[in-house]
Structures are given as structure tokens and as C-alpha cells.
Amino acid sequence: MLCDRADVSPANLKPDELKDFVRLYRAVSSDLSLARTKSSNVQLIAFLNDLCSRAYSQIYRPPRPSIWRSLARLPEVSARTVRRRWPFVLASAIVFLGSAVFAFSMLAFRPDLRNHFVPPQVEENFKGWTHGEMEPRDAGQSLAGTLFYSSNNPFASVVTGASAAGSFGIVTSQLLYNNGALVGSLYFETRKVGRGAYLLIRILPHGVTELSGLVLSGSAGYVMAWALIAPGRRKRGEALKAAGKDAVVLLGTAVLMMYIAAPIEGFFSFNPLMPEIAKILFAAFSALAWGIFWVGYKRSGDLAEEDSAREAMVSLD
């Protein structure tokens, strides 16, 4: 009974119960030692051994950090995880940016392939970018846009990262490719009519954060996919469980970045009342700030502290 209550947390035990728990643990340990030396009852030895192991793990369990302390460690965990998993982040960026360059180049040399890169459902959106103008937004419209982006973009990020486990990364690559190809195609269409700069100035203020989040969600998918493809000496389930800790951090960071980008997109990027120079400077500052954060934040921390911080973040999931 005491073990059952301590399974959730040793703090559930009253002071008297905790003393009894420690006393009984010592007694069972002594009984186990005696049984191993003087008894041939295998079932009794196995029972006492399991009981000792369970009690030991509860008594010597490290204290679980508070949720506020865990939240305060999230930036540190995110930055270190991105640095440690940089090959997967790079692979995700290459697929996304490479597909954008590929779509742009193909449309430049083979305009007849446009239907392969621009699906019918985005035609109206493309026309708006190539010929339309942004209309001023009031606070209500900006808030509505923010709420829409806050629900749609994180969902896309989760789908991109989570789809890898069942497809060995194929679906993740497909989603990254589709998004990159749309960006490259849209830039080609706007540049063709002299509105390439118009597009970039209105996308980059939030796009630096949003598209970086998309790349991180793809890297989370690749981390899980690689655990399935190359599990090493472990079973695939064990490898996936181990890789899942970092994948959760990457995916959680991606979703958080989508939420950060949503109000920027809703209130700033698409607001024609905002000066273009302000949007350019904001995009440049965002890129510089994220770059410094990923490369340098908490870089000198020690590895044991990093592992405990990652465990704390995963415990919030």
C-alpha cells in the first residue's frame, strides 16, 4: 500500500508513513539478503527483489522540479536540443529551402509546369499577391487573423513532425517539400510582375519565426524517423522512445514559435499602415536574434544539467 501511494509521489506519504516506509524497506532488504543465502525458494527471492527494487526507486527518486522552474528552463532546453540535433535541423532546412529553389527554377525554365507547383485551391491567394493590395485592418480584424494563425499554423507544425513515426520520414519530407514549393512558386509569380520585394517585405517579419518553426517541426520528424531506420543495438520501440524526448522538445519549440509568429502576422506583417522599413528592420532583427539564441544561448552549461533540463521539459508534455 505504501509503495502504491509513493508511486505517484513520496510527498503523498505522511511523516509517520515515510518512517515506516524506510523501516520496512530496510527490513525487506535484510530479508532478501537472508533469503538469497539460506533459501532455495526462487519465487520468494524474486518477490522480495522486486519489492526492494520498487521501494529503492521511490526512496532515491530525484525531486521533480516545479512546473515554474521547468518552464523557466524551456529556452535553455530548446537551444541545446537544436544544437545537439543540428544534422536533422539542417536536413529539414535543406528539404524546405531546396524545394523552394527547385520550384522557382523549374517555373523559370518550364512555365508550362505551373500546374504541378500551384494547386487550384491557392490560385485566388496567388492572384491576391500578384495583383491585389493589403487593406487596412482594425483591431478586431487583426485579432481575428491572429486567432486563425494561432490555430492553423501550430496544427500544420504538429502534423509535419508527428507524421514521421508512421512513415519513416516520408510524409514529413512531403509536407516540407509542398510548403517549400509553394513559397518558391509564389515568389516566382510575384517577381514576374515586379512584386517580389512586396511579397518578401510582408512575409519575412513573421516568416522568419514561422518558417523556422516549420523547419524545427520537420527536424523533430526526422529525429523519430532516424530512430526507426537506424535503431542501432536497441529495439525500434526503445530507440523511438529515446529519440522521442528530443523530438518532443523540437516539436514543442516549433509550436511555440508558431504562436509567437501569429500576432506578428495578424497585427504587423499584413498591416499596410506599418512602414516598409520597419518591417525590413524587424525581419532582420528577428533573424539575428534567433540565430544568436540557437548558436550561443547557454552554450557553456554542463551536460548533466542539460539532461536533467530536457527531462524536466519532457515531463511537461
C-alpha positions as protocol buffer text, in pm:
chain_id: "A"
residue {
  index: 1
  type: MET
  ca { x: 0 y: 0 z: 0 }
}
residue {
  index: 2
  type: LEU
  ca { x: 279 y: 243 z: 87 }
}
residue {
  index: 3
  type: CYS
  ca { x: 452 y: 166 z: -243 }
}
residue {
  index: 4
  type: ASP
  ca { x: 131 y: 236 z: -431 }
}
residue {
  index: 5
  type: ARG
  ca { x: 94 y: 577 z: -269 }
}
residue {
  index: 6
  type: ALA
  ca { x: 462 y: 661 z: -317 }
}
residue {
  index: 7
  type: ASP
  ca { x: 443 y: 570 z: -687 }
}
residue {
  index: 8
  type: VAL
  ca { x: 270 y: 900 z: -759 }
}
residue {
  index: 9
  type: SER
  ca { x: 498 y: 1097 z: -528 }
}
residue {
  index: 10
  type: PRO
  ca { x: 675 y: 1026 z: -197 }
}
residue {
  index: 11
  type: ALA
  ca { x: 522 y: 1352 z: -81 }
}
residue {
  index: 12
  type: ASN
  ca { x: 190 y: 1171 z: -57 }
}
residue {
  index: 13
  type: LEU
  ca { x: 321 y: 985 z: 249 }
}
residue {
  index: 14
  type: LYS
  ca { x: 267 y: 1136 z: 591 }
}
residue {
  index: 15
  type: PRO
  ca { x: 577 y: 1174 z: 814 }
}
residue {
  index: 16
  type: ASP
  ca { x: 491 y: 863 z: 1016 }
}
residue {
  index: 17
  type: GLU
  ca { x: 419 y: 667 z: 699 }
}
residue {
  index: 18
  type: LEU
  ca { x: 750 y: 776 z: 549 }
}
residue {
  index: 19
  type: LYS
  ca { x: 936 y: 648 z: 856 }
}
residue {
  index: 20
  type: ASP
  ca { x: 751 y: 317 z: 832 }
}
residue {
  index: 21
  type: PHE
  ca { x: 829 y: 302 z: 460 }
}
residue {
  index: 22
  type: VAL
  ca { x: 1205 y: 340 z: 520 }
}
residue {
  index: 23
  type: ARG
  ca { x: 1196 y: 94 z: 811 }
}
residue {
  index: 24
  type: LEU
  ca { x: 1010 y: -166 z: 605 }
}
residue {
  index: 25
  type: TYR
  ca { x: 1248 y: -114 z: 313 }
}
residue {
  index: 26
  type: ARG
  ca { x: 1545 y: -192 z: 537 }
}
residue {
  index: 27
  type: ALA
  ca { x: 1367 y: -495 z: 680 }
}
residue {
  index: 28
  type: VAL
  ca { x: 1280 y: -631 z: 335 }
}
residue {
  index: 29
  type: SER
  ca { x: 1638 y: -572 z: 218 }
}
residue {
  index: 30
  type: SER
  ca { x: 1762 y: -773 z: 515 }
}
residue {
  index: 31
  type: ASP
  ca { x: 1509 y: -1049 z: 442 }
}
residue {
  index: 32
  type: LEU
  ca { x: 1619 y: -1056 z: 78 }
}
residue {
  index: 33
  type: SER
  ca { x: 1983 y: -1094 z: 179 }
}
residue {
  index: 34
  type: LEU
  ca { x: 1891 y: -1376 z: 416 }
}
residue {
  index: 35
  type: ALA
  ca { x: 1672 y: -1550 z: 157 }
}
residue {
  index: 36
  type: ARG
  ca { x: 1947 y: -1541 z: -104 }
}
residue {
  index: 37
  type: THR
  ca { x: 2197 y: -1707 z: 130 }
}
residue {
  index: 38
  type: LYS
  ca { x: 1975 y: -1961 z: 311 }
}
residue {
  index: 39
  type: SER
  ca { x: 1670 y: -2027 z: 97 }
}
residue {
  index: 40
  type: SER
  ca { x: 1612 y: -2202 z: -235 }
}
residue {
  index: 41
  type: ASN
  ca { x: 1263 y: -2057 z: -276 }
}
residue {
  index: 42
  type: VAL
  ca { x: 1303 y: -1882 z: -612 }
}
residue {
  index: 43
  type: GLN
  ca { x: 958 y: -1725 z: -603 }
}
residue {
  index: 44
  type: LEU
  ca { x: 1017 y: -1573 z: -258 }
}
residue {
  index: 45
  type: ILE
  ca { x: 1354 y: -1430 z: -366 }
}
residue {
  index: 46
  type: ALA
  ca { x: 1201 y: -1283 z: -683 }
}
residue {
  index: 47
  type: PHE
  ca { x: 915 y: -1127 z: -486 }
}
residue {
  index: 48
  type: LEU
  ca { x: 1146 y: -968 z: -228 }
}
residue {
  index: 49
  type: ASN
  ca { x: 1382 y: -847 z: -500 }
}
residue {
  index: 50
  type: ASP
  ca { x: 1100 y: -678 z: -693 }
}
residue {
  index: 51
  type: LEU
  ca { x: 969 y: -519 z: -374 }
}
residue {
  index: 52
  type: CYS
  ca { x: 1314 y: -387 z: -282 }
}
residue {
  index: 53
  type: SER
  ca { x: 1371 y: -252 z: -632 }
}
residue {
  index: 54
  type: ARG
  ca { x: 1038 y: -73 z: -631 }
}
residue {
  index: 55
  type: ALA
  ca { x: 1093 y: 82 z: -288 }
}
residue {
  index: 56
  type: TYR
  ca { x: 1451 y: 181 z: -377 }
}
residue {
  index: 57
  type: SER
  ca { x: 1339 y: 368 z: -688 }
}
residue {
  index: 58
  type: GLN
  ca { x: 1082 y: 558 z: -483 }
}
residue {
  index: 59
  type: ILE
  ca { x: 1312 y: 646 z: -192 }
}
residue {
  index: 60
  type: TYR
  ca { x: 1601 y: 763 z: -411 }
}
residue {
  index: 61
  type: ARG
  ca { x: 1389 y: 924 z: -680 }
}
residue {
  index: 62
  type: PRO
  ca { x: 1531 y: 1270 z: -763 }
}
residue {
  index: 63
  type: PRO
  ca { x: 1297 y: 1554 z: -668 }
}
residue {
  index: 64
  type: ARG
  ca { x: 1073 y: 1660 z: -953 }
}
residue {
  index: 65
  type: PRO
  ca { x: 1114 y: 2028 z: -1040 }
}
residue {
  index: 66
  type: SER
  ca { x: 816 y: 2258 z: -1007 }
}
residue {
  index: 67
  type: ILE
  ca { x: 628 y: 2350 z: -1322 }
}
residue {
  index: 68
  type: TRP
  ca { x: 751 y: 2710 z: -1297 }
}
residue {
  index: 69
  type: ARG
  ca { x: 1113 y: 2601 z: -1271 }
}
residue {
  index: 70
  type: SER
  ca { x: 1060 y: 2368 z: -1567 }
}
residue {
  index: 71
  type: LEU
  ca { x: 906 y: 2647 z: -1771 }
}
residue {
  index: 72
  type: ALA
  ca { x: 1200 y: 2874 z: -1689 }
}
residue {
  index: 73
  type: ARG
  ca { x: 1433 y: 2609 z: -1831 }
}
residue {
  index: 74
  type: LEU
  ca { x: 1249 y: 2572 z: -2162 }
}
residue {
  index: 75
  type: PRO
  ca { x: 1460 y: 2822 z: -2360 }
}
residue {
  index: 76
  type: GLU
  ca { x: 1779 y: 2653 z: -2238 }
}
residue {
  index: 77
  type: VAL
  ca { x: 1649 y: 2306 z: -2326 }
}
residue {
  index: 78
  type: SER
  ca { x: 1531 y: 2417 z: -2668 }
}
residue {
  index: 79
  type: ALA
  ca { x: 1858 y: 2584 z: -2763 }
}
residue {
  index: 80
  type: ARG
  ca { x: 2071 y: 2289 z: -2651 }
}
residue {
  index: 81
  type: THR
  ca { x: 1847 y: 2035 z: -2822 }
}
residue {
  index: 82
  type: VAL
  ca { x: 1862 y: 2224 z: -3151 }
}
residue {
  index: 83
  type: ARG
  ca { x: 2241 y: 2239 z: -3130 }
}
residue {
  index: 84
  type: ARG
  ca { x: 2270 y: 1871 z: -3044 }
}
residue {
  index: 85
  type: ARG
  ca { x: 2032 y: 1767 z: -3323 }
}
residue {
  index: 86
  type: TRP
  ca { x: 2168 y: 2011 z: -3580 }
}
residue {
  index: 87
  type: PRO
  ca { x: 2210 y: 1747 z: -3858 }
}
residue {
  index: 88
  type: PHE
  ca { x: 1835 y: 1686 z: -3853 }
}
residue {
  index: 89
  type: VAL
  ca { x: 1760 y: 2059 z: -3841 }
}
residue {
  index: 90
  type: LEU
  ca { x: 1993 y: 2107 z: -4138 }
}
residue {
  index: 91
  type: ALA
  ca { x: 1827 y: 1821 z: -4328 }
}
residue {
  index: 92
  type: SER
  ca { x: 1484 y: 1974 z: -4269 }
}
residue {
  index: 93
  type: ALA
  ca { x: 1605 y: 2317 z: -4384 }
}
residue {
  index: 94
  type: ILE
  ca { x: 1761 y: 2169 z: -4696 }
}
residue {
  index: 95
  type: VAL
  ca { x: 1438 y: 1991 z: -4793 }
}
residue {
  index: 96
  type: PHE
  ca { x: 1227 y: 2304 z: -4733 }
}
residue {
  index: 97
  type: LEU
  ca { x: 1460 y: 2562 z: -4892 }
}
residue {
  index: 98
  type: GLY
  ca { x: 1571 y: 2321 z: -5164 }
}
residue {
  index: 99
  type: SER
  ca { x: 1212 y: 2263 z: -5273 }
}
residue {
  index: 100
  type: ALA
  ca { x: 1155 y: 2640 z: -5285 }
}
residue {
  index: 101
  type: VAL
  ca { x: 1461 y: 2689 z: -5507 }
}
residue {
  index: 102
  type: PHE
  ca { x: 1362 y: 2388 z: -5719 }
}
residue {
  index: 103
  type: ALA
  ca { x: 1008 y: 2520 z: -5779 }
}
residue {
  index: 104
  type: PHE
  ca { x: 1136 y: 2868 z: -5864 }
}
residue {
  index: 105
  type: SER
  ca { x: 1397 y: 2731 z: -6107 }
}
residue {
  index: 106
  type: MET
  ca { x: 1157 y: 2492 z: -6277 }
}
residue {
  index: 107
  type: LEU
  ca { x: 899 y: 2764 z: -6333 }
}
residue {
  index: 108
  type: ALA
  ca { x: 1168 y: 2992 z: -6472 }
}
residue {
  index: 109
  type: PHE
  ca { x: 1275 y: 2732 z: -6731 }
}
residue {
  index: 110
  type: ARG
  ca { x: 947 y: 2547 z: -6780 }
}
residue {
  index: 111
  type: PRO
  ca { x: 646 y: 2777 z: -6721 }
}
residue {
  index: 112
  type: ASP
  ca { x: 424 y: 2505 z: -6865 }
}
residue {
  index: 113
  type: LEU
  ca { x: 479 y: 2304 z: -6544 }
}
residue {
  index: 114
  type: ARG
  ca { x: 299 y: 2564 z: -6336 }
}
residue {
  index: 115
  type: ASN
  ca { x: 5 y: 2334 z: -6263 }
}
residue {
  index: 116
  type: HIS
  ca { x: 244 y: 2090 z: -6094 }
}
residue {
  index: 117
  type: PHE
  ca { x: 353 y: 2353 z: -5842 }
}
residue {
  index: 118
  type: VAL
  ca { x: 44 y: 2571 z: -5798 }
}
residue {
  index: 119
  type: PRO
  ca { x: -263 y: 2371 z: -5695 }
}
residue {
  index: 120
  type: PRO
  ca { x: -607 y: 2512 z: -5789 }
}
residue {
  index: 121
  type: GLN
  ca { x: -702 y: 2582 z: -5425 }
}
residue {
  index: 122
  type: VAL
  ca { x: -434 y: 2851 z: -5390 }
}
residue {
  index: 123
  type: GLU
  ca { x: -500 y: 3032 z: -5718 }
}
residue {
  index: 124
  type: GLU
  ca { x: -703 y: 3308 z: -5553 }
}
residue {
  index: 125
  type: ASN
  ca { x: -432 y: 3358 z: -5294 }
}
residue {
  index: 126
  type: PHE
  ca { x: -169 y: 3385 z: -5566 }
}
residue {
  index: 127
  type: LYS
  ca { x: -381 y: 3643 z: -5753 }
}
residue {
  index: 128
  type: GLY
  ca { x: -411 y: 3849 z: -5438 }
}
residue {
  index: 129
  type: TRP
  ca { x: -33 y: 3860 z: -5402 }
}
residue {
  index: 130
  type: THR
  ca { x: 35 y: 3935 z: -5769 }
}
residue {
  index: 131
  type: HIS
  ca { x: -235 y: 4199 z: -5828 }
}
residue {
  index: 132
  type: GLY
  ca { x: -406 y: 4290 z: -5501 }
}
residue {
  index: 133
  type: GLU
  ca { x: -323 y: 4531 z: -5222 }
}
residue {
  index: 134
  type: MET
  ca { x: -342 y: 4488 z: -4847 }
}
residue {
  index: 135
  type: GLU
  ca { x: -640 y: 4666 z: -4695 }
}
residue {
  index: 136
  type: PRO
  ca { x: -607 y: 4841 z: -4360 }
}
residue {
  index: 137
  type: ARG
  ca { x: -712 y: 4629 z: -4064 }
}
residue {
  index: 138
  type: ASP
  ca { x: -879 y: 4738 z: -3746 }
}
residue {
  index: 139
  type: ALA
  ca { x: -800 y: 4579 z: -3410 }
}
residue {
  index: 140
  type: GLY
  ca { x: -1085 y: 4327 z: -3442 }
}
residue {
  index: 141
  type: GLN
  ca { x: -970 y: 4206 z: -3784 }
}
residue {
  index: 142
  type: SER
  ca { x: -610 y: 4180 z: -3665 }
}
residue {
  index: 143
  type: LEU
  ca { x: -721 y: 3982 z: -3361 }
}
residue {
  index: 144
  type: ALA
  ca { x: -932 y: 3750 z: -3577 }
}
residue {
  index: 145
  type: GLY
  ca { x: -634 y: 3693 z: -3805 }
}
residue {
  index: 146
  type: THR
  ca { x: -412 y: 3622 z: -3505 }
}
residue {
  index: 147
  type: LEU
  ca { x: -656 y: 3366 z: -3370 }
}
residue {
  index: 148
  type: PHE
  ca { x: -675 y: 3195 z: -3708 }
}
residue {
  index: 149
  type: TYR
  ca { x: -297 y: 3178 z: -3745 }
}
residue {
  index: 150
  type: SER
  ca { x: -269 y: 3056 z: -3383 }
}
residue {
  index: 151
  type: SER
  ca { x: -489 y: 2758 z: -3460 }
}
residue {
  index: 152
  type: ASN
  ca { x: -389 y: 2673 z: -3817 }
}
residue {
  index: 153
  type: ASN
  ca { x: -11 y: 2712 z: -3815 }
}
residue {
  index: 154
  type: PRO
  ca { x: 66 y: 2512 z: -3496 }
}
residue {
  index: 155
  type: PHE
  ca { x: -158 y: 2232 z: -3628 }
}
residue {
  index: 156
  type: ALA
  ca { x: 45 y: 2221 z: -3951 }
}
residue {
  index: 157
  type: SER
  ca { x: 362 y: 2211 z: -3745 }
}
residue {
  index: 158
  type: VAL
  ca { x: 242 y: 1919 z: -3533 }
}
residue {
  index: 159
  type: VAL
  ca { x: 132 y: 1723 z: -3841 }
}
residue {
  index: 160
  type: THR
  ca { x: 470 y: 1779 z: -4007 }
}
residue {
  index: 161
  type: GLY
  ca { x: 662 y: 1649 z: -3707 }
}
residue {
  index: 162
  type: ALA
  ca { x: 432 y: 1374 z: -3583 }
}
residue {
  index: 163
  type: SER
  ca { x: 373 y: 1211 z: -3921 }
}
residue {
  index: 164
  type: ALA
  ca { x: 729 y: 1079 z: -3935 }
}
residue {
  index: 165
  type: ALA
  ca { x: 684 y: 796 z: -3686 }
}
residue {
  index: 166
  type: GLY
  ca { x: 441 y: 608 z: -3907 }
}
residue {
  index: 167
  type: SER
  ca { x: 606 y: 682 z: -4241 }
}
residue {
  index: 168
  type: PHE
  ca { x: 982 y: 668 z: -4170 }
}
residue {
  index: 169
  type: GLY
  ca { x: 1002 y: 1041 z: -4251 }
}
residue {
  index: 170
  type: ILE
  ca { x: 843 y: 1019 z: -4596 }
}
residue {
  index: 171
  type: VAL
  ca { x: 530 y: 1217 z: -4507 }
}
residue {
  index: 172
  type: THR
  ca { x: 738 y: 1476 z: -4322 }
}
residue {
  index: 173
  type: SER
  ca { x: 956 y: 1522 z: -4631 }
}
residue {
  index: 174
  type: GLN
  ca { x: 646 y: 1551 z: -4849 }
}
residue {
  index: 175
  type: LEU
  ca { x: 494 y: 1820 z: -4630 }
}
residue {
  index: 176
  type: LEU
  ca { x: 821 y: 2016 z: -4617 }
}
residue {
  index: 177
  type: TYR
  ca { x: 851 y: 1986 z: -4994 }
}
residue {
  index: 178
  type: ASN
  ca { x: 494 y: 2103 z: -5054 }
}
residue {
  index: 179
  type: ASN
  ca { x: 537 y: 2408 z: -4833 }
}
residue {
  index: 180
  type: GLY
  ca { x: 873 y: 2496 z: -4983 }
}
residue {
  index: 181
  type: ALA
  ca { x: 746 y: 2454 z: -5338 }
}
residue {
  index: 182
  type: LEU
  ca { x: 452 y: 2686 z: -5266 }
}
residue {
  index: 183
  type: VAL
  ca { x: 685 y: 2953 z: -5129 }
}
residue {
  index: 184
  type: GLY
  ca { x: 917 y: 2924 z: -5431 }
}
residue {
  index: 185
  type: SER
  ca { x: 624 y: 2931 z: -5675 }
}
residue {
  index: 186
  type: LEU
  ca { x: 467 y: 3233 z: -5506 }
}
residue {
  index: 187
  type: TYR
  ca { x: 795 y: 3422 z: -5517 }
}
residue {
  index: 188
  type: PHE
  ca { x: 834 y: 3339 z: -5886 }
}
residue {
  index: 189
  type: GLU
  ca { x: 482 y: 3462 z: -5964 }
}
residue {
  index: 190
  type: THR
  ca { x: 523 y: 3789 z: -5773 }
}
residue {
  index: 191
  type: ARG
  ca { x: 874 y: 3852 z: -5905 }
}
residue {
  index: 192
  type: LYS
  ca { x: 749 y: 3802 z: -6262 }
}
residue {
  index: 193
  type: VAL
  ca { x: 516 y: 4103 z: -6221 }
}
residue {
  index: 194
  type: GLY
  ca { x: 766 y: 4311 z: -6026 }
}
residue {
  index: 195
  type: ARG
  ca { x: 624 y: 4240 z: -5681 }
}
residue {
  index: 196
  type: GLY
  ca { x: 888 y: 4009 z: -5539 }
}
residue {
  index: 197
  type: ALA
  ca { x: 1004 y: 4268 z: -5287 }
}
residue {
  index: 198
  type: TYR
  ca { x: 641 y: 4341 z: -5200 }
}
residue {
  index: 199
  type: LEU
  ca { x: 595 y: 3975 z: -5106 }
}
residue {
  index: 200
  type: LEU
  ca { x: 916 y: 3942 z: -4905 }
}
residue {
  index: 201
  type: ILE
  ca { x: 856 y: 4261 z: -4704 }
}
residue {
  index: 202
  type: ARG
  ca { x: 514 y: 4136 z: -4598 }
}
residue {
  index: 203
  type: ILE
  ca { x: 611 y: 3776 z: -4526 }
}
residue {
  index: 204
  type: LEU
  ca { x: 952 y: 3794 z: -4361 }
}
residue {
  index: 205
  type: PRO
  ca { x: 857 y: 3983 z: -4040 }
}
residue {
  index: 206
  type: HIS
  ca { x: 660 y: 3682 z: -3919 }
}
residue {
  index: 207
  type: GLY
  ca { x: 805 y: 3435 z: -4168 }
}
residue {
  index: 208
  type: VAL
  ca { x: 1149 y: 3429 z: -4005 }
}
residue {
  index: 209
  type: THR
  ca { x: 990 y: 3284 z: -3691 }
}
residue {
  index: 210
  type: GLU
  ca { x: 711 y: 3085 z: -3855 }
}
residue {
  index: 211
  type: LEU
  ca { x: 921 y: 2915 z: -4121 }
}
residue {
  index: 212
  type: SER
  ca { x: 1196 y: 2844 z: -3869 }
}
residue {
  index: 213
  type: GLY
  ca { x: 932 y: 2671 z: -3660 }
}
residue {
  index: 214
  type: LEU
  ca { x: 828 y: 2467 z: -3963 }
}
residue {
  index: 215
  type: VAL
  ca { x: 1188 y: 2358 z: -4014 }
}
residue {
  index: 216
  type: LEU
  ca { x: 1213 y: 2256 z: -3647 }
}
residue {
  index: 217
  type: SER
  ca { x: 893 y: 2053 z: -3674 }
}
residue {
  index: 218
  type: GLY
  ca { x: 1045 y: 1875 z: -3972 }
}
residue {
  index: 219
  type: SER
  ca { x: 1362 y: 1805 z: -3776 }
}
residue {
  index: 220
  type: ALA
  ca { x: 1151 y: 1651 z: -3497 }
}
residue {
  index: 221
  type: GLY
  ca { x: 1005 y: 1417 z: -3756 }
}
residue {
  index: 222
  type: TYR
  ca { x: 1348 y: 1326 z: -3889 }
}
residue {
  index: 223
  type: VAL
  ca { x: 1476 y: 1251 z: -3538 }
}
residue {
  index: 224
  type: MET
  ca { x: 1197 y: 996 z: -3491 }
}
residue {
  index: 225
  type: ALA
  ca { x: 1234 y: 861 z: -3844 }
}
residue {
  index: 226
  type: TRP
  ca { x: 1608 y: 804 z: -3796 }
}
residue {
  index: 227
  type: ALA
  ca { x: 1540 y: 616 z: -3472 }
}
residue {
  index: 228
  type: LEU
  ca { x: 1321 y: 378 z: -3673 }
}
residue {
  index: 229
  type: ILE
  ca { x: 1561 y: 349 z: -3967 }
}
residue {
  index: 230
  type: ALA
  ca { x: 1883 y: 309 z: -3765 }
}
residue {
  index: 231
  type: PRO
  ca { x: 1796 y: 196 z: -3411 }
}
residue {
  index: 232
  type: GLY
  ca { x: 2144 y: 55 z: -3351 }
}
residue {
  index: 233
  type: ARG
  ca { x: 2156 y: -225 z: -3095 }
}
residue {
  index: 234
  type: ARG
  ca { x: 1823 y: -129 z: -2943 }
}
residue {
  index: 235
  type: LYS
  ca { x: 1480 y: -241 z: -3048 }
}
residue {
  index: 236
  type: ARG
  ca { x: 1299 y: 8 z: -3266 }
}
residue {
  index: 237
  type: GLY
  ca { x: 1047 y: 80 z: -2991 }
}
residue {
  index: 238
  type: GLU
  ca { x: 1324 y: 157 z: -2742 }
}
residue {
  index: 239
  type: ALA
  ca { x: 1511 y: 374 z: -2993 }
}
residue {
  index: 240
  type: LEU
  ca { x: 1193 y: 562 z: -3076 }
}
residue {
  index: 241
  type: LYS
  ca { x: 1121 y: 622 z: -2708 }
}
residue {
  index: 242
  type: ALA
  ca { x: 1471 y: 758 z: -2650 }
}
residue {
  index: 243
  type: ALA
  ca { x: 1460 y: 982 z: -2958 }
}
residue {
  index: 244
  type: GLY
  ca { x: 1111 y: 1095 z: -2868 }
}
residue {
  index: 245
  type: LYS
  ca { x: 1245 y: 1308 z: -2582 }
}
residue {
  index: 246
  type: ASP
  ca { x: 1437 y: 1533 z: -2819 }
}
residue {
  index: 247
  type: ALA
  ca { x: 1158 y: 1515 z: -3077 }
}
residue {
  index: 248
  type: VAL
  ca { x: 907 y: 1644 z: -2820 }
}
residue {
  index: 249
  type: VAL
  ca { x: 1138 y: 1934 z: -2738 }
}
residue {
  index: 250
  type: LEU
  ca { x: 1185 y: 2023 z: -3106 }
}
residue {
  index: 251
  type: LEU
  ca { x: 817 y: 1992 z: -3185 }
}
residue {
  index: 252
  type: GLY
  ca { x: 714 y: 2186 z: -2875 }
}
residue {
  index: 253
  type: THR
  ca { x: 959 y: 2462 z: -2968 }
}
residue {
  index: 254
  type: ALA
  ca { x: 818 y: 2469 z: -3322 }
}
residue {
  index: 255
  type: VAL
  ca { x: 462 y: 2507 z: -3193 }
}
residue {
  index: 256
  type: LEU
  ca { x: 570 y: 2784 z: -2956 }
}
residue {
  index: 257
  type: MET
  ca { x: 737 y: 2968 z: -3245 }
}
residue {
  index: 258
  type: MET
  ca { x: 414 y: 2943 z: -3444 }
}
residue {
  index: 259
  type: TYR
  ca { x: 230 y: 3107 z: -3157 }
}
residue {
  index: 260
  type: ILE
  ca { x: 494 y: 3381 z: -3140 }
}
residue {
  index: 261
  type: ALA
  ca { x: 460 y: 3443 z: -3514 }
}
residue {
  index: 262
  type: ALA
  ca { x: 76 y: 3459 z: -3508 }
}
residue {
  index: 263
  type: PRO
  ca { x: 32 y: 3808 z: -3352 }
}
residue {
  index: 264
  type: ILE
  ca { x: 319 y: 3942 z: -3564 }
}
residue {
  index: 265
  type: GLU
  ca { x: 138 y: 3818 z: -3874 }
}
residue {
  index: 266
  type: GLY
  ca { x: -201 y: 3939 z: -3755 }
}
residue {
  index: 267
  type: PHE
  ca { x: -108 y: 4287 z: -3632 }
}
residue {
  index: 268
  type: PHE
  ca { x: 217 y: 4381 z: -3807 }
}
residue {
  index: 269
  type: SER
  ca { x: 323 y: 4198 z: -4124 }
}
residue {
  index: 270
  type: PHE
  ca { x: -1 y: 4240 z: -4320 }
}
residue {
  index: 271
  type: ASN
  ca { x: -85 y: 4585 z: -4186 }
}
residue {
  index: 272
  type: PRO
  ca { x: -37 y: 4837 z: -4471 }
}
residue {
  index: 273
  type: LEU
  ca { x: -17 y: 5122 z: -4221 }
}
residue {
  index: 274
  type: MET
  ca { x: 316 y: 4991 z: -4094 }
}
residue {
  index: 275
  type: PRO
  ca { x: 616 y: 5143 z: -4277 }
}
residue {
  index: 276
  type: GLU
  ca { x: 803 y: 4902 z: -4502 }
}
residue {
  index: 277
  type: ILE
  ca { x: 1137 y: 4998 z: -4349 }
}
residue {
  index: 278
  type: ALA
  ca { x: 1001 y: 4896 z: -4007 }
}
residue {
  index: 279
  type: LYS
  ca { x: 907 y: 4554 z: -4146 }
}
residue {
  index: 280
  type: ILE
  ca { x: 1250 y: 4510 z: -4303 }
}
residue {
  index: 281
  type: LEU
  ca { x: 1428 y: 4603 z: -3981 }
}
residue {
  index: 282
  type: PHE
  ca { x: 1202 y: 4379 z: -3775 }
}
residue {
  index: 283
  type: ALA
  ca { x: 1269 y: 4081 z: -4005 }
}
residue {
  index: 284
  type: ALA
  ca { x: 1645 y: 4141 z: -3987 }
}
residue {
  index: 285
  type: PHE
  ca { x: 1633 y: 4174 z: -3608 }
}
residue {
  index: 286
  type: SER
  ca { x: 1427 y: 3853 z: -3577 }
}
residue {
  index: 287
  type: ALA
  ca { x: 1674 y: 3658 z: -3791 }
}
residue {
  index: 288
  type: LEU
  ca { x: 1970 y: 3789 z: -3592 }
}
residue {
  index: 289
  type: ALA
  ca { x: 1803 y: 3727 z: -3255 }
}
residue {
  index: 290
  type: TRP
  ca { x: 1704 y: 3369 z: -3337 }
}
residue {
  index: 291
  type: GLY
  ca { x: 2049 y: 3298 z: -3478 }
}
residue {
  index: 292
  type: ILE
  ca { x: 2220 y: 3422 z: -3162 }
}
residue {
  index: 293
  type: PHE
  ca { x: 1976 y: 3227 z: -2948 }
}
residue {
  index: 294
  type: TRP
  ca { x: 2025 y: 2895 z: -3127 }
}
residue {
  index: 295
  type: VAL
  ca { x: 2402 y: 2924 z: -3150 }
}
residue {
  index: 296
  type: GLY
  ca { x: 2501 y: 3083 z: -2822 }
}
residue {
  index: 297
  type: TYR
  ca { x: 2234 y: 3062 z: -2555 }
}
residue {
  index: 298
  type: LYS
  ca { x: 2355 y: 2860 z: -2250 }
}
residue {
  index: 299
  type: ARG
  ca { x: 2629 y: 2704 z: -2458 }
}
residue {
  index: 300
  type: SER
  ca { x: 2867 y: 2667 z: -2164 }
}
residue {
  index: 301
  type: GLY
  ca { x: 2628 y: 2462 z: -1945 }
}
residue {
  index: 302
  type: ASP
  ca { x: 2735 y: 2122 z: -1831 }
}
residue {
  index: 303
  type: LEU
  ca { x: 2594 y: 1803 z: -1990 }
}
residue {
  index: 304
  type: ALA
  ca { x: 2441 y: 1657 z: -1675 }
}
residue {
  index: 305
  type: GLU
  ca { x: 2246 y: 1977 z: -1622 }
}
residue {
  index: 306
  type: GLU
  ca { x: 2133 y: 1965 z: -1984 }
}
residue {
  index: 307
  type: ASP
  ca { x: 1997 y: 1613 z: -1946 }
}
residue {
  index: 308
  type: SER
  ca { x: 1803 y: 1699 z: -1634 }
}
residue {
  index: 309
  type: ALA
  ca { x: 1663 y: 2008 z: -1803 }
}
residue {
  index: 310
  type: ARG
  ca { x: 1548 y: 1805 z: -2102 }
}
residue {
  index: 311
  type: GLU
  ca { x: 1380 y: 1555 z: -1872 }
}
residue {
  index: 312
  type: ALA
  ca { x: 1203 y: 1844 z: -1700 }
}
residue {
  index: 313
  type: MET
  ca { x: 1069 y: 1972 z: -2029 }
}
residue {
  index: 314
  type: VAL
  ca { x: 951 y: 1630 z: -2140 }
}
residue {
  index: 315
  type: SER
  ca { x: 770 y: 1589 z: -1808 }
}
residue {
  index: 316
  type: LEU
  ca { x: 551 y: 1885 z: -1904 }
}
residue {
  index: 317
  type: ASP
  ca { x: 426 y: 1712 z: -2215 }
}
